Amino acid sequence: MRVHNSFIINLDKISSIEGTSLIIDKKIIPVSQTHIKELMAQLNIHGSSKEDH
């Protein structure tokens, strides 16, 4: 999923979320204001499907 003009990420690799940044493999990835709502929606859907398994 694209989270910034310079970054496309795999949702399964997210370690944590801090404000408008993601932590993946101890690296900070910025999330643009344009993509933050879509990211949160995807994480909610993605998280729900993980819990169902």
ROFI-597125 format. One record per atom (N, C-alpha, C): z, y, x; chain; residue number from 1; atom name; residue in three letters. Coordinates in Angstrom, 2 decimals, padded with zeros to 5 digits, m for minus. Last residue first. Layout:
<rs>
{{Z,Y,X},'A',NUM,'CA','ALA'}
...
</rs>
This chain:
<rs>
{{012.07,m015.46,m008.72},'A',53,'N','HIS'}
{{011.73,m016.72,m008.05},'A',53,'CA','HIS'}
{{012.94,m017.41,m007.58},'A',53,'C','HIS'}
{{012.91,m013.05,m009.68},'A',52,'N','ASP'}
{{012.60,m014.07,m010.67},'A',52,'CA','ASP'}
{{012.36,m015.44,m010.03},'A',52,'C','ASP'}
{{013.06,m011.38,m007.52},'A',51,'N','GLU'}
{{014.32,m011.89,m008.08},'A',51,'CA','GLU'}
{{014.07,m013.04,m009.04},'A',51,'C','GLU'}
{{010.38,m010.71,m007.14},'A',50,'N','LYS'}
{{011.09,m011.47,m006.11},'A',50,'CA','LYS'}
{{012.35,m012.11,m006.68},'A',50,'C','LYS'}
{{009.83,m009.18,m009.39},'A',49,'N','SER'}
{{009.16,m010.48,m009.26},'A',49,'CA','SER'}
{{009.83,m011.32,m008.19},'A',49,'C','SER'}
{{011.43,m006.94,m008.85},'A',48,'N','SER'}
{{011.69,m007.76,m010.03},'A',48,'CA','SER'}
{{011.06,m009.13,m009.88},'A',48,'C','SER'}
{{010.22,m005.86,m006.55},'A',47,'N','GLY'}
{{011.59,m006.36,m006.50},'A',47,'CA','GLY'}
{{011.92,m007.27,m007.66},'A',47,'C','GLY'}
{{007.76,m005.07,m007.63},'A',46,'N','HIS'}
{{007.80,m006.04,m006.54},'A',46,'CA','HIS'}
{{009.19,m006.67,m006.45},'A',46,'C','HIS'}
{{008.57,m003.10,m009.45},'A',45,'N','ILE'}
{{007.82,m004.28,m009.91},'A',45,'CA','ILE'}
{{007.94,m005.40,m008.89},'A',45,'C','ILE'}
{{009.85,m001.38,m007.65},'A',44,'N','ASN'}
{{010.55,m001.86,m008.82},'A',44,'CA','ASN'}
{{009.87,m003.11,m009.36},'A',44,'C','ASN'}
{{007.80,m000.86,m005.84},'A',43,'N','LEU'}
{{009.01,m001.54,m005.38},'A',43,'CA','LEU'}
{{009.80,m002.10,m006.55},'A',43,'C','LEU'}
{{005.99,000.53,m007.48},'A',42,'N','GLN'}
{{005.61,m000.75,m006.89},'A',42,'CA','GLN'}
{{006.83,m001.54,m006.42},'A',42,'C','GLN'}
{{007.51,002.84,m008.02},'A',41,'N','ALA'}
{{007.06,001.98,m009.12},'A',41,'CA','ALA'}
{{006.70,000.59,m008.59},'A',41,'C','ALA'}
{{007.76,003.87,m005.43},'A',40,'N','MET'}
{{008.95,003.46,m006.17},'A',40,'CA','MET'}
{{008.60,002.55,m007.35},'A',40,'C','MET'}
{{005.02,004.39,m004.88},'A',39,'N','LEU'}
{{005.80,003.46,m004.06},'A',39,'CA','LEU'}
{{007.01,002.95,m004.83},'A',39,'C','LEU'}
{{004.44,006.34,m006.79},'A',38,'N','GLU'}
{{003.74,005.06,m006.84},'A',38,'CA','GLU'}
{{004.49,004.00,m006.04},'A',38,'C','GLU'}
{{006.11,008.40,m005.87},'A',37,'N','LYS'}
{{006.29,007.83,m007.21},'A',37,'CA','LYS'}
{{005.64,006.47,m007.32},'A',37,'C','LYS'}
{{005.07,008.92,m003.22},'A',36,'N','ILE'}
{{006.45,008.45,m003.43},'A',36,'CA','ILE'}
{{006.66,007.80,m004.80},'A',36,'C','ILE'}
{{002.57,010.02,m002.64},'A',35,'N','HIS'}
{{002.67,008.58,m002.82},'A',35,'CA','HIS'}
{{004.06,008.07,m003.20},'A',35,'C','HIS'}
{{002.86,012.77,m002.35},'A',34,'N','THR'}
{{001.77,012.27,m003.19},'A',34,'CA','THR'}
{{001.98,010.80,m003.54},'A',34,'C','THR'}
{{004.78,013.03,m000.44},'A',33,'N','GLN'}
{{005.14,013.37,m001.82},'A',33,'CA','GLN'}
{{004.10,012.84,m002.79},'A',33,'C','GLN'}
{{004.59,010.27,001.87},'A',32,'N','SER'}
{{004.19,011.59,001.39},'A',32,'CA','SER'}
{{004.61,011.79,m000.06},'A',32,'C','SER'}
{{006.88,008.87,003.98},'A',31,'N','VAL'}
{{006.20,008.66,002.70},'A',31,'CA','VAL'}
{{005.87,010.04,002.16},'A',31,'C','VAL'}
{{006.98,007.82,007.43},'A',30,'N','PRO'}
{{007.12,008.84,006.38},'A',30,'CA','PRO'}
{{006.36,008.44,005.11},'A',30,'C','PRO'}
{{008.75,005.34,008.96},'A',29,'N','ILE'}
{{007.44,005.62,008.39},'A',29,'CA','ILE'}
{{007.61,006.67,007.30},'A',29,'C','ILE'}
{{010.42,004.41,011.82},'A',28,'N','ILE'}
{{010.49,005.28,010.65},'A',28,'CA','ILE'}
{{009.07,005.63,010.22},'A',28,'C','ILE'}
{{011.15,001.11,012.91},'A',27,'N','LYS'}
{{010.32,002.31,013.02},'A',27,'CA','LYS'}
{{010.41,003.10,011.71},'A',27,'C','LYS'}
{{012.35,m001.34,012.66},'A',26,'N','LYS'}
{{013.10,m000.29,013.36},'A',26,'CA','LYS'}
{{012.27,000.97,013.62},'A',26,'C','LYS'}
{{010.55,m002.64,010.88},'A',25,'N','ASP'}
{{010.69,m003.05,012.28},'A',25,'CA','ASP'}
{{011.31,m001.95,013.15},'A',25,'C','ASP'}
{{010.61,000.11,008.89},'A',24,'N','ILE'}
{{009.91,m001.16,009.06},'A',24,'CA','ILE'}
{{009.97,m001.49,010.55},'A',24,'C','ILE'}
{{011.91,002.28,006.62},'A',23,'N','ILE'}
{{012.20,001.67,007.91},'A',23,'CA','ILE'}
{{011.51,000.30,007.90},'A',23,'C','ILE'}
{{010.53,005.23,005.16},'A',22,'N','LEU'}
{{010.77,003.80,005.12},'A',22,'CA','LEU'}
{{011.13,003.34,006.53},'A',22,'C','LEU'}
{{011.47,008.36,003.65},'A',21,'N','SER'}
{{010.99,007.56,004.78},'A',21,'CA','SER'}
{{011.34,006.10,004.56},'A',21,'C','SER'}
{{012.71,010.13,001.98},'A',20,'N','THR'}
{{011.27,009.95,001.83},'A',20,'CA','THR'}
{{010.68,009.24,003.04},'A',20,'C','THR'}
{{015.67,008.43,002.01},'A',19,'N','GLY'}
{{015.02,009.64,001.51},'A',19,'CA','GLY'}
{{013.55,009.41,001.26},'A',19,'C','GLY'}
{{015.12,005.52,003.32},'A',18,'N','GLU'}
{{016.03,006.64,003.57},'A',18,'CA','GLU'}
{{015.32,007.92,003.17},'A',18,'C','GLU'}
{{015.02,002.11,002.81},'A',17,'N','ILE'}
{{014.43,003.39,002.41},'A',17,'CA','ILE'}
{{015.49,004.46,002.62},'A',17,'C','ILE'}
{{014.45,m000.82,004.85},'A',16,'N','SER'}
{{015.26,000.08,004.04},'A',16,'CA','SER'}
{{014.47,001.34,003.73},'A',16,'C','SER'}
{{012.43,m002.65,005.53},'A',15,'N','SER'}
{{013.84,m002.98,005.79},'A',15,'CA','SER'}
{{014.76,m002.13,004.93},'A',15,'C','SER'}
{{009.39,m003.85,004.40},'A',14,'N','ILE'}
{{010.33,m002.73,004.33},'A',14,'CA','ILE'}
{{011.75,m003.22,004.54},'A',14,'C','ILE'}
{{007.62,m005.96,004.21},'A',13,'N','LYS'}
{{008.15,m005.63,005.54},'A',13,'CA','LYS'}
{{009.16,m004.50,005.53},'A',13,'C','LYS'}
{{006.55,m006.17,001.68},'A',12,'N','ASP'}
{{007.50,m007.20,002.12},'A',12,'CA','ASP'}
{{008.17,m006.88,003.45},'A',12,'C','ASP'}
{{004.64,m004.15,001.54},'A',11,'N','LEU'}
{{005.92,m003.96,000.87},'A',11,'CA','LEU'}
{{006.97,m004.97,001.31},'A',11,'C','LEU'}
{{002.92,m003.03,004.26},'A',10,'N','ASN'}
{{003.14,m004.24,003.48},'A',10,'CA','ASN'}
{{004.53,m004.11,002.86},'A',10,'C','ASN'}
{{001.21,000.18,004.36},'A',9,'N','ILE'}
{{002.29,m000.75,004.69},'A',9,'CA','ILE'}
{{002.26,m001.99,003.79},'A',9,'C','ILE'}
{{m000.57,002.64,005.99},'A',8,'N','ILE'}
{{m000.65,001.64,004.93},'A',8,'CA','ILE'}
{{000.37,000.58,005.31},'A',8,'C','ILE'}
{{m000.64,006.00,007.04},'A',7,'N','PHE'}
{{000.06,004.72,007.01},'A',7,'CA','PHE'}
{{m000.25,003.91,005.76},'A',7,'C','PHE'}
{{m001.74,008.55,006.95},'A',6,'N','SER'}
{{m001.83,007.82,008.22},'A',6,'CA','SER'}
{{m001.22,006.42,008.18},'A',6,'C','SER'}
{{m001.21,009.49,004.42},'A',5,'N','ASN'}
{{m002.60,009.46,004.87},'A',5,'CA','ASN'}
{{m002.78,008.64,006.14},'A',5,'C','ASN'}
{{001.12,007.15,003.04},'A',4,'N','HIS'}
{{000.87,008.42,003.75},'A',4,'CA','HIS'}
{{m000.58,008.35,004.18},'A',4,'C','HIS'}
{{001.18,004.77,001.89},'A',3,'N','VAL'}
{{002.35,005.61,001.65},'A',3,'CA','VAL'}
{{002.19,006.99,002.26},'A',3,'C','VAL'}
{{m000.78,002.24,000.51},'A',2,'N','ARG'}
{{m000.81,003.49,001.26},'A',2,'CA','ARG'}
{{000.42,004.32,000.88},'A',2,'C','ARG'}
{{000.00,m001.17,000.84},'A',1,'N','MET'}
{{000.00,000.00,000.00},'A',1,'CA','MET'}
{{000.00,001.23,000.89},'A',1,'C','MET'}
</rs>
